């Protein structure tokens, strides 16, 4: 399994041989084996990677990857220069895969893994939050997740089916964020919210 995502990333499993593009114009992301969700091929993960690479200010940022799966988004953020990445998932196996993947990529000192949910990071704040999870979860945690975005800061979310898109956008707008961009994928939507420097 070797494939490209966006303009900057090349993703492969740990037993795949290095690709010539690793040393060229692509940032390699190596994923450990395991049953965690999120290889980077799914349209929601790919769109998050595409939005992440175009986002200014990732370097030096504090980042939360909520529902980290294999850790592909957390590792991408770290490789783009994030100062600290907290990768959270309710699945202990996903946390183990993320931890192993971070070691394979040499970013284990900047990626902290947490087996839990959004409440596990209550009281913290982040410059950037990545949330590639289903709409029902995003709706349920809107009042907990939105306040974790610093001012200024960004929330990139995907995994939102079209039936729930309006409700998700409304919930996060009511929670104090501003929708700045949206993308229609084949089956889901990706939304980029911001909290401006003048805190809402």
ROKE-712149 format. One line per 5 residues: number of its first residue (from 0); their letters; for each residue z, x, y of N, C-alpha, C, O. Coordinates in nm, 3 decimals, always signed. Atoms other than C-alpha are relative to their C-alpha. Example, Ala and Ser with C-alpha at 12.3 -4.5 7.8 and 13.67 -1.06 7.14 Angstrom:
BEGIN
0	AS	+0.000/+0.089/-0.119/+0.780/+1.230/-0.450/+0.000/+0.090/+0.120/+0.066/+0.194/+0.118 ~ -0.006/-0.082/-0.119/+0.714/+1.367/-0.106/+0.073/-0.077/+0.109/+0.090/-0.026/+0.220
// end
This chain:
BEGIN
0	XXXXX	+0.000/+0.084/-0.118/+0.000/+0.000/+0.000/+0.000/+0.088/+0.124/+0.104/+0.143/+0.161 ~ +0.010/-0.072/-0.126/-0.122/+0.174/+0.313/-0.084/-0.086/+0.094/-0.196/-0.123/+0.061 ~ +0.077/+0.081/-0.095/-0.229/-0.024/+0.618/+0.046/+0.031/+0.141/+0.153/+0.086/+0.163 ~ -0.031/-0.023/-0.140/-0.236/-0.007/+0.995/+0.048/-0.130/+0.063/+0.013/-0.240/+0.019 ~ -0.049/+0.115/-0.076/-0.058/-0.237/+1.238/-0.008/+0.034/+0.147/+0.040/+0.139/+0.190
5	XXXXX	+0.018/-0.027/-0.141/-0.146/-0.264/+1.603/-0.085/+0.123/+0.023/-0.169/+0.159/-0.060 ~ +0.076/-0.119/-0.035/-0.286/+0.042/+1.773/+0.070/+0.129/-0.035/+0.011/+0.237/-0.025 ~ -0.078/-0.123/+0.010/-0.010/+0.286/+1.687/+0.066/+0.025/-0.135/+0.107/+0.138/-0.162 ~ -0.080/-0.016/+0.121/+0.147/+0.227/+1.345/-0.084/+0.006/-0.127/-0.187/-0.060/-0.139 ~ +0.056/-0.005/+0.134/+0.054/+0.319/+0.991/+0.117/-0.014/-0.097/+0.211/+0.065/-0.092
10	XXXXX	-0.113/+0.034/+0.087/+0.278/+0.173/+0.720/-0.036/+0.027/-0.145/-0.145/-0.008/-0.192 ~ +0.021/-0.025/+0.143/+0.313/+0.290/+0.361/+0.132/-0.002/-0.073/+0.238/+0.017/-0.013 ~ -0.117/-0.008/+0.085/+0.556/+0.274/+0.073/+0.033/+0.147/-0.029/-0.052/+0.235/-0.011 ~ -0.046/-0.137/+0.016/+0.757/+0.582/-0.015/-0.077/+0.079/-0.105/-0.083/+0.201/-0.098 ~ +0.074/-0.074/+0.104/+0.548/+0.666/-0.323/-0.150/+0.007/+0.028/-0.225/+0.060/-0.053
15	XXXXX	+0.139/-0.017/-0.039/+0.215/+0.635/-0.142/-0.020/+0.139/+0.058/+0.066/+0.188/+0.131 ~ +0.024/-0.133/-0.057/+0.060/+0.972/-0.056/-0.020/-0.010/+0.150/-0.069/-0.111/+0.199 ~ +0.024/+0.001/-0.145/+0.055/+1.065/+0.314/-0.147/-0.023/+0.030/-0.235/+0.026/-0.040 ~ +0.135/+0.031/-0.043/-0.251/+0.937/+0.492/-0.040/+0.097/+0.111/+0.044/+0.141/+0.189 ~ +0.048/-0.095/-0.102/-0.467/+1.163/+0.711/+0.033/-0.049/+0.140/+0.051/+0.031/+0.232
20	XXXXX	-0.028/+0.055/-0.132/-0.398/+0.927/+0.999/+0.145/+0.022/+0.042/+0.178/+0.008/+0.160 ~ -0.140/-0.027/-0.035/-0.024/+1.012/+0.980/+0.011/+0.106/+0.108/+0.092/+0.095/+0.200 ~ -0.009/-0.113/-0.094/-0.085/+1.332/+1.171/-0.098/-0.014/+0.115/-0.110/+0.075/+0.198 ~ +0.100/+0.018/-0.105/-0.353/+1.188/+1.396/+0.055/-0.093/+0.108/+0.149/-0.057/+0.179 ~ -0.037/+0.087/-0.110/-0.317/+0.890/+1.626/+0.091/-0.114/-0.041/+0.107/-0.210/+0.035
25	XXXXX	-0.086/+0.107/+0.049/-0.081/+0.676/+1.418/+0.143/+0.049/-0.023/+0.165/+0.163/-0.065 ~ -0.140/-0.028/+0.029/+0.298/+0.667/+1.392/+0.030/-0.050/-0.141/+0.020/-0.171/-0.165 ~ -0.024/+0.046/+0.136/+0.387/+0.659/+1.022/+0.136/-0.068/-0.014/+0.237/-0.022/+0.040 ~ -0.124/+0.067/+0.038/+0.649/+0.413/+0.896/+0.002/-0.007/-0.152/-0.086/-0.069/-0.212 ~ -0.011/-0.007/+0.146/+0.761/+0.476/+0.538/+0.107/-0.098/-0.044/+0.220/-0.093/+0.004
30	XXXXX	-0.093/+0.102/+0.046/+0.927/+0.187/+0.355/+0.051/+0.032/-0.140/-0.027/+0.064/-0.229 ~ -0.061/-0.019/+0.131/+1.170/+0.229/+0.067/-0.031/-0.120/-0.088/-0.059/-0.229/-0.038 ~ +0.021/+0.110/+0.094/+1.124/+0.019/-0.244/+0.119/-0.093/-0.001/+0.233/-0.052/+0.019 ~ -0.105/+0.101/+0.007/+1.319/-0.302/-0.277/-0.061/-0.136/+0.019/-0.180/-0.149/+0.048 ~ +0.050/+0.138/-0.004/+1.291/-0.679/-0.271/+0.012/-0.064/+0.137/-0.011/-0.184/+0.152
35	XXXXX	-0.017/+0.056/-0.134/+1.356/-0.721/+0.101/-0.134/-0.045/+0.056/-0.239/+0.012/+0.026 ~ +0.121/+0.054/-0.062/+1.107/-0.924/+0.303/-0.041/+0.086/+0.118/+0.044/+0.139/+0.190 ~ +0.049/-0.062/-0.122/+0.885/-0.761/+0.563/-0.069/+0.132/-0.019/-0.016/+0.236/+0.020 ~ +0.074/-0.125/+0.019/+0.625/-0.505/+0.465/-0.077/+0.041/+0.126/-0.120/+0.155/+0.139 ~ +0.082/-0.026/-0.117/+0.449/-0.533/+0.799/-0.136/-0.065/-0.009/-0.208/-0.074/+0.090
40	XXXXX	+0.130/+0.064/+0.018/+0.146/-0.708/+0.653/-0.001/-0.144/+0.047/-0.105/-0.194/+0.091 ~ -0.005/+0.141/-0.039/+0.264/-1.061/+0.730/-0.034/-0.013/+0.148/+0.000/+0.074/+0.229 ~ +0.048/+0.015/-0.138/+0.116/-1.198/+1.051/+0.113/+0.002/+0.103/+0.093/+0.050/+0.214 ~ -0.110/+0.001/-0.097/+0.457/-1.247/+1.215/+0.053/+0.142/+0.024/+0.081/+0.178/+0.138 ~ -0.047/-0.138/-0.016/+0.570/-0.889/+1.149/-0.103/+0.082/+0.077/-0.068/+0.159/+0.166
45	XXXXX	+0.106/-0.074/-0.068/+0.234/-0.749/+1.258/-0.003/-0.033/+0.149/-0.022/+0.056/+0.232 ~ +0.005/+0.037/-0.142/+0.245/-0.945/+1.584/+0.121/+0.056/+0.074/+0.109/+0.094/+0.191 ~ -0.117/-0.062/-0.063/+0.599/-0.821/+1.655/-0.025/+0.148/+0.026/+0.012/+0.200/+0.132 ~ +0.034/-0.141/-0.019/+0.478/-0.464/+1.605/-0.098/+0.018/+0.116/-0.085/+0.111/+0.195 ~ +0.098/-0.008/-0.109/+0.185/-0.527/+1.839/+0.066/-0.022/+0.136/+0.033/+0.046/+0.233
50	XXXXX	-0.071/+0.024/-0.126/+0.415/-0.668/+2.107/+0.094/+0.116/+0.032/+0.109/+0.154/+0.148 ~ -0.093/-0.110/-0.020/+0.665/-0.387/+2.057/-0.070/+0.122/+0.058/-0.017/+0.187/+0.148 ~ +0.069/-0.122/-0.045/+0.408/-0.111/+2.109/-0.051/-0.012/+0.143/-0.075/+0.090/+0.209 ~ +0.049/+0.018/-0.137/+0.290/-0.262/+2.437/+0.113/-0.020/+0.100/+0.088/-0.033/+0.220 ~ -0.114/+0.029/-0.086/+0.639/-0.314/+2.575/+0.049/+0.127/+0.069/+0.081/+0.224/+0.002
55	XXXXX	-0.055/-0.117/-0.068/+0.750/-0.069/+2.845/+0.152/+0.003/-0.017/+0.215/-0.101/-0.035 ~ -0.145/-0.010/+0.000/+1.102/+0.061/+2.833/+0.067/+0.004/-0.135/+0.189/-0.009/-0.142 ~ -0.064/-0.010/+0.132/+1.158/+0.092/+2.456/+0.075/+0.133/-0.011/+0.182/+0.139/-0.071 ~ -0.066/-0.130/+0.005/+1.243/+0.460/+2.498/+0.135/-0.007/+0.071/+0.143/-0.046/+0.188 ~ -0.135/+0.002/-0.055/+1.617/+0.490/+2.553/+0.070/-0.133/-0.007/+0.183/-0.146/+0.040
60	XXXXX	-0.056/+0.135/+0.003/+1.679/+0.121/+2.484/+0.098/-0.019/-0.115/+0.093/+0.050/-0.216 ~ -0.083/+0.052/+0.108/+1.950/-0.046/+2.280/-0.070/-0.122/-0.056/-0.103/-0.216/+0.017 ~ +0.085/+0.101/+0.062/+1.772/-0.269/+2.030/+0.076/-0.068/-0.114/+0.151/-0.004/-0.188 ~ -0.050/+0.077/+0.114/+1.877/-0.545/+1.789/-0.119/-0.051/-0.079/-0.208/-0.115/-0.024 ~ +0.099/+0.058/+0.092/+1.657/-0.625/+1.488/+0.075/-0.101/-0.085/+0.146/-0.064/-0.179
65	XXXXX	-0.073/+0.106/+0.068/+1.788/-0.960/+1.367/-0.085/-0.057/-0.113/-0.195/-0.107/-0.091 ~ +0.078/+0.037/+0.118/+1.677/-1.045/+1.014/-0.092/+0.114/-0.035/-0.214/+0.096/-0.045 ~ +0.079/-0.123/+0.004/+1.563/-0.689/+0.956/-0.087/+0.016/-0.124/-0.186/+0.089/-0.119 ~ +0.081/-0.015/+0.121/+1.428/-0.724/+0.600/-0.007/+0.144/-0.045/+0.097/+0.205/-0.074 ~ +0.017/-0.140/+0.041/+1.286/-0.383/+0.508/+0.035/+0.098/+0.111/+0.046/+0.219/+0.087
70	XXXXX	-0.030/-0.087/-0.113/+1.368/-0.249/+0.854/-0.122/+0.050/+0.073/-0.111/+0.141/+0.156 ~ +0.123/-0.053/-0.061/+1.007/-0.204/+0.960/+0.005/-0.008/+0.152/-0.040/+0.085/+0.219 ~ -0.005/+0.013/-0.146/+1.069/-0.333/+1.315/+0.106/+0.094/+0.059/+0.084/+0.154/+0.164 ~ -0.105/-0.090/-0.047/+1.393/-0.138/+1.353/-0.050/+0.144/+0.003/-0.025/+0.217/+0.099 ~ +0.051/-0.138/+0.008/+1.223/+0.184/+1.243/-0.108/+0.023/+0.105/-0.113/+0.129/+0.167
75	XXXXX	+0.104/-0.012/-0.103/+0.924/+0.120/+1.470/+0.064/+0.021/+0.137/+0.019/+0.106/+0.214 ~ -0.067/-0.015/-0.129/+1.159/+0.078/+1.767/+0.061/+0.139/+0.014/+0.052/+0.201/+0.120 ~ -0.060/-0.134/-0.004/+1.344/+0.398/+1.677/-0.106/+0.107/+0.021/-0.085/+0.203/+0.096 ~ +0.106/-0.100/-0.014/+1.017/+0.590/+1.646/-0.068/-0.006/+0.136/-0.133/+0.090/+0.178 ~ +0.050/+0.009/-0.137/+0.914/+0.463/+1.989/+0.102/+0.051/+0.100/+0.079/+0.047/+0.221
80	XXXXX	-0.097/-0.065/-0.088/+1.227/+0.626/+2.126/+0.124/-0.079/+0.034/+0.200/-0.038/+0.122 ~ -0.122/+0.076/-0.027/+1.498/+0.358/+2.120/+0.123/+0.088/-0.021/+0.127/+0.169/-0.114 ~ -0.122/-0.081/+0.009/+1.841/+0.512/+2.175/+0.084/-0.042/-0.120/+0.139/+0.043/-0.191 ~ -0.081/+0.054/+0.108/+2.016/+0.284/+1.926/-0.062/-0.129/-0.049/-0.105/-0.211/+0.032 ~ +0.053/+0.122/+0.059/+1.895/+0.015/+1.688/+0.104/-0.054/-0.097/+0.149/+0.018/-0.187
85	XXXXX	-0.089/+0.068/+0.093/+2.125/-0.232/+1.514/-0.085/-0.096/-0.082/-0.146/-0.188/-0.028 ~ +0.083/+0.081/+0.091/+1.953/-0.387/+1.211/+0.093/-0.090/-0.081/+0.177/-0.042/-0.158 ~ -0.090/+0.099/+0.060/+2.120/-0.706/+1.087/-0.077/-0.089/-0.096/-0.186/-0.136/-0.065 ~ +0.060/+0.093/+0.096/+2.041/-0.912/+0.778/+0.111/-0.055/-0.088/+0.202/+0.018/-0.125 ~ -0.102/+0.055/+0.089/+2.247/-1.153/+0.566/-0.010/+0.050/-0.143/+0.085/+0.036/-0.220
90	XXXXX	+0.020/-0.049/+0.136/+2.104/-0.995/+0.251/+0.048/+0.145/-0.013/-0.005/+0.233/+0.054 ~ -0.045/-0.139/+0.021/+2.296/-0.686/+0.132/-0.113/+0.089/-0.051/-0.118/+0.208/-0.019 ~ +0.111/-0.080/+0.050/+1.982/-0.574/-0.050/-0.093/+0.042/+0.114/-0.141/+0.155/+0.117 ~ +0.084/-0.035/-0.115/+1.779/-0.589/+0.272/+0.065/+0.111/+0.081/-0.004/+0.202/+0.127 ~ -0.072/-0.104/-0.074/+2.045/-0.380/+0.444/-0.015/+0.135/-0.070/-0.035/+0.237/-0.005
95	XXXXX	+0.015/-0.125/+0.075/+2.026/-0.120/+0.166/-0.142/+0.056/+0.013/-0.160/+0.176/+0.029 ~ +0.138/-0.045/-0.015/+1.646/-0.107/+0.187/-0.024/+0.056/+0.140/-0.089/+0.159/+0.155 ~ +0.014/-0.049/-0.137/+1.661/-0.070/+0.565/+0.066/+0.136/+0.017/+0.010/+0.225/+0.080 ~ -0.071/-0.128/-0.010/+1.916/+0.209/+0.535/-0.081/+0.111/-0.067/-0.094/+0.221/-0.012 ~ +0.081/-0.100/+0.071/+1.699/+0.390/+0.279/-0.128/+0.031/+0.077/-0.170/+0.147/+0.084
100	XXXXX	+0.122/-0.022/-0.077/+1.387/+0.340/+0.491/+0.027/+0.083/+0.124/-0.054/+0.169/+0.160 ~ -0.035/-0.079/-0.118/+1.561/+0.478/+0.798/+0.015/+0.147/-0.037/-0.028/+0.234/+0.039 ~ -0.012/-0.140/+0.044/+1.648/+0.794/+0.601/-0.137/+0.061/-0.025/-0.162/+0.176/+0.012 ~ +0.134/-0.052/+0.029/+1.289/+0.831/+0.483/-0.076/+0.035/+0.127/-0.161/+0.124/+0.127 ~ +0.070/-0.022/-0.127/+1.173/+0.818/+0.845/+0.074/+0.093/+0.094/+0.028/+0.120/+0.205
105	XXXXX	-0.075/-0.093/-0.083/+1.437/+1.053/+0.979/+0.066/-0.061/+0.122/+0.093/+0.010/+0.219 ~ -0.061/+0.066/-0.117/+1.589/+0.794/+1.215/+0.135/-0.062/-0.036/+0.184/-0.150/+0.035 ~ -0.123/+0.063/+0.047/+1.908/+0.716/+1.023/+0.117/+0.013/+0.099/+0.209/-0.068/+0.097 ~ -0.108/-0.016/-0.097/+2.130/+0.845/+1.305/-0.009/-0.100/+0.114/+0.089/-0.124/+0.185 ~ +0.017/+0.097/-0.108/+1.987/+0.589/+1.545/-0.012/-0.143/-0.048/-0.016/-0.235/+0.033
110	XXXXX	+0.010/+0.135/+0.056/+1.960/+0.290/+1.309/+0.130/-0.032/-0.075/+0.161/+0.031/-0.176 ~ -0.123/+0.046/+0.063/+2.286/+0.115/+1.222/-0.029/-0.131/-0.072/-0.087/-0.222/-0.012 ~ +0.026/+0.121/+0.077/+2.270/-0.148/+0.947/+0.128/-0.082/-0.012/+0.237/-0.029/-0.027 ~ -0.113/+0.093/+0.009/+2.493/-0.456/+0.933/-0.038/-0.114/-0.093/-0.140/-0.181/-0.072 ~ +0.021/+0.117/+0.087/+2.514/-0.709/+0.650/+0.072/-0.118/+0.065/+0.195/-0.125/+0.064
115	XXXXX	-0.062/+0.112/-0.070/+2.571/-1.031/+0.840/-0.103/-0.081/+0.076/-0.222/-0.076/+0.046 ~ +0.086/+0.086/-0.081/+2.430/-1.272/+1.094/+0.026/+0.030/+0.147/+0.091/+0.129/+0.179 ~ -0.010/-0.030/-0.142/+2.415/-1.297/+1.473/+0.145/+0.014/+0.045/+0.173/+0.091/+0.137 ~ -0.141/-0.012/-0.036/+2.791/-1.343/+1.491/+0.058/+0.138/-0.024/+0.162/+0.173/+0.032 ~ -0.048/-0.134/+0.031/+2.830/-0.992/+1.352/-0.012/+0.095/+0.118/+0.053/+0.200/+0.121
120	XXXXX	+0.017/-0.085/-0.119/+2.718/-0.847/+1.687/+0.044/-0.074/+0.126/+0.005/-0.037/+0.237 ~ -0.051/+0.075/-0.116/+2.894/-1.099/+1.912/+0.077/+0.095/+0.091/+0.155/+0.178/+0.044 ~ -0.068/-0.085/-0.096/+3.018/-0.932/+2.228/-0.081/+0.122/+0.041/-0.048/+0.188/+0.139 ~ +0.088/-0.110/-0.038/+2.742/-0.671/+2.234/-0.114/-0.054/+0.086/-0.130/-0.175/+0.101 ~ +0.120/+0.040/-0.073/+2.429/-0.673/+2.448/-0.107/+0.105/-0.024/-0.078/+0.220/-0.056
125	XXXXX	+0.113/-0.084/+0.037/+2.083/-0.527/+2.403/-0.110/-0.011/+0.105/-0.130/-0.116/+0.167 ~ +0.117/+0.002/-0.089/+1.784/-0.428/+2.615/-0.117/-0.074/-0.064/-0.199/-0.134/+0.005 ~ +0.110/+0.062/+0.073/+1.551/-0.560/+2.345/+0.053/-0.059/-0.130/+0.127/+0.007/-0.203 ~ -0.033/+0.064/+0.127/+1.599/-0.806/+2.061/-0.129/-0.040/-0.069/-0.218/-0.099/-0.009 ~ +0.112/+0.039/+0.086/+1.350/-0.851/+1.778/+0.054/-0.099/-0.102/+0.147/-0.067/-0.175
130	XXXXX	-0.049/+0.104/+0.092/+1.395/-1.172/+1.579/-0.120/-0.063/-0.070/-0.181/-0.157/-0.019 ~ +0.111/+0.053/+0.078/+1.132/-1.235/+1.314/+0.060/-0.084/-0.114/+0.067/-0.041/-0.228 ~ -0.067/+0.090/+0.095/+1.300/-1.530/+1.142/-0.054/-0.142/+0.021/-0.128/-0.168/+0.116 ~ +0.054/+0.136/-0.005/+1.229/-1.897/+1.079/+0.055/-0.080/+0.117/+0.163/-0.051/+0.169 ~ -0.034/+0.080/-0.117/+1.241/-2.158/+1.354/+0.134/-0.070/-0.012/+0.206/-0.081/+0.086
135	XXXXX	-0.127/+0.072/+0.014/+1.536/-2.349/+1.210/+0.118/+0.091/+0.029/+0.219/+0.048/+0.085 ~ -0.105/-0.097/-0.029/+1.747/-2.034/+1.230/+0.004/+0.028/+0.150/+0.111/+0.031/+0.210 ~ +0.006/-0.028/-0.143/+1.629/-1.956/+1.583/+0.059/-0.114/+0.082/+0.127/-0.091/+0.182 ~ -0.057/+0.115/-0.070/+1.719/-2.307/+1.693/+0.151/-0.005/-0.015/+0.223/-0.034/+0.081 ~ -0.144/+0.008/+0.027/+2.062/-2.291/+1.532/+0.080/+0.105/+0.076/+0.197/+0.082/+0.108
140	XXXXX	-0.075/-0.111/-0.061/+2.156/-1.960/+1.699/-0.036/+0.024/+0.146/+0.005/+0.125/+0.204 ~ +0.048/-0.025/-0.137/+1.995/-2.001/+2.043/+0.114/+0.031/+0.096/+0.103/+0.122/+0.178 ~ -0.111/-0.020/-0.094/+2.329/-2.024/+2.226/+0.077/+0.128/-0.028/+0.148/+0.178/+0.060 ~ -0.063/-0.128/+0.033/+2.457/-1.714/+2.045/-0.092/+0.117/+0.029/-0.047/+0.222/+0.077 ~ +0.094/-0.111/-0.011/+2.141/-1.503/+2.056/-0.040/+0.030/+0.144/-0.041/+0.146/+0.185
145	XXXXX	+0.050/-0.022/-0.136/+2.019/-1.554/+2.412/+0.097/+0.082/+0.087/+0.051/+0.170/+0.160 ~ -0.091/-0.079/-0.084/+2.338/-1.418/+2.578/+0.005/+0.148/-0.036/+0.057/+0.228/+0.043 ~ -0.001/-0.140/+0.040/+2.293/-1.090/+2.386/-0.108/+0.081/+0.071/-0.106/+0.204/+0.066 ~ +0.106/-0.069/-0.074/+1.986/-1.009/+2.598/+0.054/+0.043/+0.135/+0.096/-0.040/+0.215 ~ -0.046/-0.052/-0.128/+2.083/-0.783/+2.886/-0.094/-0.042/+0.113/-0.206/-0.087/+0.090
150	XXXXX	+0.084/+0.021/-0.118/+1.955/-0.831/+3.238/-0.027/+0.135/+0.064/+0.068/+0.199/+0.110 ~ +0.119/+0.063/+0.058/+1.684/-0.710/+3.251/-0.011/+0.033/-0.148/+0.037/+0.137/-0.193 ~ +0.018/-0.023/+0.142/+1.592/-0.742/+2.887/-0.102/-0.096/-0.058/-0.147/-0.189/+0.008 ~ +0.110/+0.073/+0.064/+1.344/-0.885/+2.639/+0.041/-0.047/-0.138/+0.111/+0.024/-0.211 ~ -0.013/+0.053/+0.135/+1.353/-1.103/+2.330/-0.139/-0.029/-0.054/-0.213/-0.109/+0.003
155	XXXXX	+0.127/+0.027/+0.070/+1.051/-1.092/+2.097/+0.034/-0.075/-0.127/+0.108/-0.024/-0.212 ~ -0.027/+0.078/+0.121/+1.060/-1.365/+1.835/-0.131/-0.045/-0.064/-0.230/-0.070/+0.004 ~ +0.114/+0.054/+0.073/+0.818/-1.473/+1.566/+0.053/-0.073/-0.122/+0.173/-0.071/-0.151 ~ -0.042/+0.082/+0.113/+0.822/-1.693/+1.258/+0.016/-0.146/+0.036/+0.069/-0.224/-0.043 ~ -0.017/+0.136/-0.049/+0.809/-2.013/+1.463/-0.122/-0.084/-0.039/-0.232/-0.058/+0.008
160	XXXXX	+0.109/+0.089/+0.036/+0.598/-2.285/+1.302/-0.031/-0.092/+0.118/+0.053/-0.114/+0.205 ~ +0.045/+0.073/-0.117/+0.402/-2.504/+1.539/+0.075/-0.131/+0.022/+0.086/-0.178/+0.136 ~ -0.075/+0.124/-0.016/+0.602/-2.820/+1.471/+0.128/+0.021/+0.081/+0.174/-0.070/+0.150 ~ -0.128/-0.028/-0.067/+0.915/-2.651/+1.609/-0.016/+0.083/+0.127/+0.083/+0.114/+0.193 ~ +0.021/-0.092/-0.112/+0.757/-2.440/+1.883/+0.056/-0.054/+0.131/+0.122/+0.020/+0.204
165	XXXXX	-0.049/+0.056/-0.125/+0.837/-2.675/+2.170/+0.152/+0.005/+0.007/+0.208/+0.044/+0.109 ~ -0.146/+0.001/+0.002/+1.201/-2.711/+2.066/+0.058/+0.140/+0.014/+0.160/+0.159/+0.082 ~ -0.049/-0.138/-0.010/+1.244/-2.334/+2.028/-0.013/+0.049/+0.145/+0.080/+0.106/+0.200 ~ +0.020/-0.044/-0.138/+1.095/-2.264/+2.371/+0.101/-0.068/+0.093/+0.156/-0.003/+0.183 ~ -0.095/+0.073/-0.084/+1.314/-2.533/+2.529/+0.142/+0.053/-0.019/+0.216/+0.069/+0.079
170	XXXXX	-0.136/-0.047/+0.028/+1.631/-2.407/+2.358/+0.029/+0.133/+0.067/+0.137/+0.153/+0.122 ~ -0.024/-0.132/-0.059/+1.589/-2.051/+2.480/-0.015/+0.000/+0.150/+0.046/+0.081/+0.219 ~ +0.007/+0.016/-0.145/+1.486/-2.157/+2.828/+0.131/-0.057/+0.052/+0.183/-0.011/+0.154 ~ -0.128/+0.058/-0.040/+1.799/-2.370/+2.851/+0.113/+0.101/-0.013/+0.213/+0.094/+0.058 ~ -0.102/-0.103/+0.020/+1.997/-2.070/+2.726/-0.011/+0.114/+0.100/+0.064/+0.212/+0.091
175	XXXXX	+0.004/-0.094/-0.110/+1.891/-1.872/+3.032/-0.112/+0.103/-0.002/-0.114/+0.193/+0.081 ~ +0.111/-0.094/+0.007/+1.575/-1.688/+2.927/-0.127/-0.062/+0.056/-0.138/-0.183/+0.070 ~ +0.127/+0.046/-0.056/+1.225/-1.711/+3.071/-0.113/+0.039/-0.095/-0.126/+0.156/-0.131 ~ +0.115/-0.027/+0.086/+0.916/-1.741/+2.851/-0.109/+0.066/+0.083/-0.157/+0.008/+0.181 ~ +0.101/-0.071/-0.078/+0.666/-1.482/+2.974/-0.133/+0.010/-0.072/-0.237/+0.033/-0.009
180	XXXXX	+0.126/-0.009/+0.074/+0.408/-1.479/+2.696/+0.017/-0.064/-0.137/+0.126/-0.060/-0.195 ~ -0.003/+0.053/+0.135/+0.320/-1.655/+2.373/-0.134/+0.031/-0.068/-0.237/+0.046/-0.002 ~ +0.120/-0.029/+0.078/+0.072/-1.586/+2.095/-0.009/-0.098/-0.116/+0.089/-0.122/-0.186 ~ +0.024/+0.090/+0.111/-0.078/-1.831/+1.849/-0.057/+0.081/-0.117/-0.165/+0.140/-0.105 ~ +0.048/-0.065/+0.121/-0.112/-1.683/+1.500/-0.063/-0.106/-0.089/-0.080/-0.220/-0.047
185	XXXXX	+0.064/+0.097/+0.088/-0.272/-1.849/+1.201/+0.095/-0.114/-0.037/+0.056/-0.231/-0.035 ~ -0.096/+0.101/+0.044/+0.042/-2.030/+1.086/+0.127/-0.006/+0.084/+0.206/-0.099/+0.070 ~ -0.123/-0.009/-0.076/+0.312/-1.929/+1.331/-0.031/+0.038/+0.144/-0.145/+0.068/+0.180 ~ +0.011/-0.046/-0.137/+0.375/-1.846/+1.694/+0.095/+0.114/+0.027/+0.201/+0.125/-0.036 ~ -0.086/-0.108/-0.046/+0.519/-1.538/+1.861/+0.028/-0.023/+0.147/-0.063/-0.054/+0.224
190	XXXXX	-0.041/+0.027/-0.138/+0.715/-1.575/+2.186/+0.074/+0.121/+0.056/+0.154/+0.184/-0.013 ~ -0.067/-0.109/-0.069/+0.829/-1.314/+2.437/+0.075/-0.061/+0.118/+0.016/-0.117/+0.210 ~ -0.087/+0.048/-0.107/+1.124/-1.411/+2.655/+0.060/+0.118/+0.074/+0.072/+0.228/+0.018 ~ -0.067/-0.103/-0.078/+1.287/-1.213/+2.933/+0.120/-0.059/+0.072/+0.125/-0.178/+0.102 ~ -0.105/+0.031/-0.095/+1.608/-1.217/+3.126/-0.019/+0.094/+0.119/-0.019/+0.216/+0.104
195	XXXXX	+0.029/-0.082/-0.119/+1.544/-1.099/+3.479/+0.125/+0.074/+0.046/+0.236/+0.043/+0.004 ~ -0.112/-0.082/-0.049/+1.760/-0.845/+3.661/+0.102/-0.086/+0.074/+0.222/-0.059/+0.069 ~ -0.091/+0.096/-0.063/+1.906/-1.131/+3.865/+0.042/-0.098/-0.109/-0.032/-0.191/-0.141 ~ -0.043/+0.072/+0.120/+2.109/-1.281/+3.580/+0.004/-0.150/+0.027/+0.053/-0.195/+0.130 ~ +0.003/+0.144/-0.014/+2.055/-1.652/+3.522/+0.140/-0.058/-0.014/+0.159/-0.179/-0.006
// end
